[in-house]
Amino acid sequence: MKRASNPPFATLVLLLAAGISASAHHSFGAEYDANKPITLSGIVTKVEWTNPHSFFYLDVKDASGKVSNWKLEGFPPNVLYRTGWKKDVTLKQGDEITVTGWHARDGSDWGHSREVTFKDGKKLFFGPPAGTGDGGNAPAVADPAK
Amino acid sequence: MAQSRIVSNLMAAAVLAALPLVTTGQTAAPGATSKVPRAADGKPDLNGVWQGGSNRIGTWEEANGGGGTNATTGQITPFAVRGAPEKAPYQPWAAEKVLESFNRRGIDDPMARCLSPGVPRTTTMGLFPMQIVQTPKTIVMLFEVFHVFRVIQIDAKHPDDLESSFMGDSVGHWEGDTLVVDAIGFNDKTWLAGTGTFHSDKLHVIEKFTRMDQNTIAYEVTMEDPAVLTKPWVQRSTIMLRPGTRLREYECAENNTDLDRYEKLLKDESVFRRK
């Protein structure tokens, strides 16, 4: 459609709706609850540098002293490399870290990770933001109920 | 740098100029600039590692994590498409199916089962880069995601012995400086773009790749499927060059925990459904 009234630089704008959204391998929203953010601190017990998602396990002690082993999901190795991680170097068994993320809908000790803070204060993203792969804010078709 | 100041000024002007214009539907990119690299045969040179699904220049995180199409920070790429995308023109029965998939938060995404993403989803996907290898007679697109590839013969016809497949069969030709790719021969097991955007094996995809400058390909895709759509569905976006990036491996089935988890979740959909 011809739009003669467009200003000359109208293509350079900061607004873009997510019609073709950044995609993930699977649905965040089916497995995790974006309304249940978590922040966990503990000791890394295991790292799985695997596809389609990497995981690390974290021993977390609660107020009563009980230790739970949490499983945290994140990016695959190719993306971790591009966000600043190095396999077997950046994150190792025994490391003391804090991670933010979101709790699994089934209530288990399982979470979707976002940002890891290391003991020296360094921060890196281990996983994407909430909401990837689950349809985003609006369906691809008009919702007749709205 | 003077150049970056100019870009910043242009962007600021563009934002101010664009604010009163609230439109639905997308607008096409303007004509290509004179800075388009050329191949030996004079065609625009598309060789390189690229990625779709984002209009944010910057680190991988900026472009794909905190960035991407939903970001409010970071520098937007020139030629980024403005305005809300056209809603998918599904027939009423089919729209209900798409909406149901959205309400189920995409738990039925074929990609979660490690199936090839199909066309055009593979091209418009963020996070994973693609590499274009161009010769005068053949253009090959290599996708990091799931090791998918497309071999596009130039000025060729589709084979007459096609069997339906995830990525279909693609042939191309040049219209001026635009590479036009025609793809048919699909199965019905992939999604076109967003959550639940299914199609039939009647799918016909026409893509236009126009290199606009050093860093940007304007991408327009027309999806025709009379079995599920009321009219052709047109989407426009940009694909940006990722200098210094090399394709790595993304092997889906190595440690895919999703299917076991989905099986448990599906016993009670109220746990995760939108409505």
Interface residues (C-beta under 8 A of the other chain):
Chain A: M1 R3 N6 P7 P8 F9 A10 T11 L12 V13 L14 L15 L16 A17 A18 G19 I20 S21 A22 S23 A24 H25 H26 S27 G29 A30 E31 E48 T50 N51 P52 H53 F55 E73 P76 P77 N78 V79 Y81 R82 T83 R105 D106 F125 P128 P129 G133 D134 G135 G136 P139 A140 V141 A142 D143 P144
Chain B: L10 M11 A13 A14 V15 A17 A18 L21 G25 Q26 T27 A29 P30 G52 G53 S54 N55 T59 W60 E61 N64 G65 G66 G68 T69 N70 T72 I76 P78 F79 A80 V81 R82 G83 A84 P85 E86 K87 A88 Y90 A95 V98 L99 S101 F102 R104 R105 G106 I107 D109 M111 A112 C114 P117 R121 T124 M125 G126 L127 F128 E144 A193 G194 T195 G196 T197 Q235 S237 T245 R248 E249 Y250 E251 C252 A253 E254 N255 N256 T257 D258 R261 Y262 K264 L265 V271 F272
